[in-house]
Amino acid sequence: MRRLEIKKAGRINPLWNMYQTISRVKVVKNFIFIELGRYSPSTKFKHLLYRKMLGMKLGPNVSLAYKAMPDLMYPERIRIGKNSIIGYNTVILTHEYLIDEYRVGDVKIGNDTMVGANVTILPGVVIGNHAIVGAGSIVSKDVPDHSICYGNPLVIRSRNDE
């Protein structure tokens, strides 16, 4: 079950009026630092940039691969545990705009967890410790500790069943 804060919009979809929900200055600042990090070859530099400039909570030795994309609006709502890997071109969302509402939720990724390439992680999910998320998956629900998951819809299996 995703943990989301749901905020109703008026008659017009909230994306059209997104600067009523978030500061333009914050979005521009986040854009600059996220793009610098996405194209940087240094995981240590990304780690420093994302923690200090964007407020992401990253444990020691977290590696975000080339072009991994943290949420542009609320990157401070992302927490990644120690020694975890976020794969190439993965998107971690903490917000979603719908026709009549927008939703915001924290994303928590555990310790020693691997997220494969081209994964999309939706707002409000928790991925447990020692979990593996297969490439191309859409993480739309919580993933327990010591699990392997893949696909869309997400299939979750215990790593003990391997």
N, C-alpha and C positions, 0 to 999 in steps of 0.2 A: 504494500500500500504506500503510495507516495504521500509525503507530508508537504502540503502546499498551503500557502496563504492565498486565498482567492479574493480578488478585489473587483467589484462590479464596475462596469464602465457606463457611460451615458448612452445616448442614441448612436454615437459614432464609434467605430471600433477603436480600441485603445492604442493600437499601433499608430493610427493616424495622428493621435494626440500624445505620442509617447513622452514628449518633453514636459507634459503635465505630471508624469509619474517619475521622471528621473532628470537630473540636471544635465544640460547640454555640456557644461564644462567637464563633468565627470565622464560622460561618454567619450568626449574627445581625448581626455587624458588616458582613459582605459584603452581606447583604440591605439594610441601611439605606443604605449608600453606593451600591449599584447602583440602588436605587429612586430615590434623590435624583438620580443621574445620568440615569436613563431619562427622567425627566419634566422635566429642566432644559432650557430652550431654548438655553442657551449651550454651544457645543461647546468653548470654551476652559475653562469650568468643569468639564465632563465629563472633559476631558483631564487637568486638574490632579487632580481627585478620583480618577480611576481609576489614575493613575500613583502618586500619593502615598499614598492610603489602601488601595488594593487590590493594588499591586505589578505592575500590567499594564505591559508594555513597549510604549510608544507612541512612534513617531517624530514629528518635527515636523509640524504641520498635519494630523494625523489627525482626521477628523470622524466621529463616531458620531451617526447621525440619531436623532430622537425615538423612544423606546421600544426602541432596540437593546438586546439583553440579553446581556451577558457572563456566562460561567459563574458560578453562585452559589457553588460549592464551591471551585474552584481558578482564580480569575481571574488569578492570577499566572503561569499557564501560557499566557497569551495574549500574542502578540507581533504588532504591526501596524507595518509599515514606513511611512516618511514619505509624506505627501501622499496617503494612501489614504482612501477613503470606505466606511463601513459603513452600509448602507441601513436605512430605516424597519423596525422590528419584526424585525430579523435576530437570530437566536440563535446564539451562539458557545459550543459545548459543549467542555469539556475532561474530562468524566467521563461515564460511563454505567453504570447499575446494571442487571444482568441477573439471571436467576433464581438462578444458582449462582456468580456472580462479579461483580466490578466492574472497570471499566477506566478508566485515566487516561492522557491523552496531551496533549502540547503542540499548540497550534494556531499556525501561523506564516502571516501574511499579508504579502505583499511590498510593495515600494514602488510608488506610483502605481497602485494596484489599486482597482477599484471592485466592491463587493459590493452587488447590488440589494436591493430590499425583500423582506421575508418569506423570506429565505434561512435555512436551517439548516446550520451547519457542524459536522460531527461531530468528535470528539476524534481527535488524532493526524494531522491532515492539514496539508499545506503548500500554500498558494496562492501562486503565483509573482509576480514583478514584472510590472507592466503587464498584469495579467490582468483580465478582466471576468467577473463571475458574474451571470447573468441572474436576474431576480426570481423568487421562489418555488422556487428550486433547492434540492436536498439535496446538499451537498458531502460525498461519502462516500469520495473518493479524491483524491490529489494533483492539482493543476492546474499545468501547466508555465508558465514565463514566456511572455508575449506570447500568451496563449490567451484564448479566449472559451468559456464553458461555460454550460449551461442544462439544466433539467429534472430529472426523477427517473424512471428512472436518469439519472445525469449524462452528458451528451454534451459532449465536449471537442473544440474545433476550434482550429487555429492562427489567429491574427488575420491572418496573412499571406495566408490563403485568402479573406479577405473581398473 
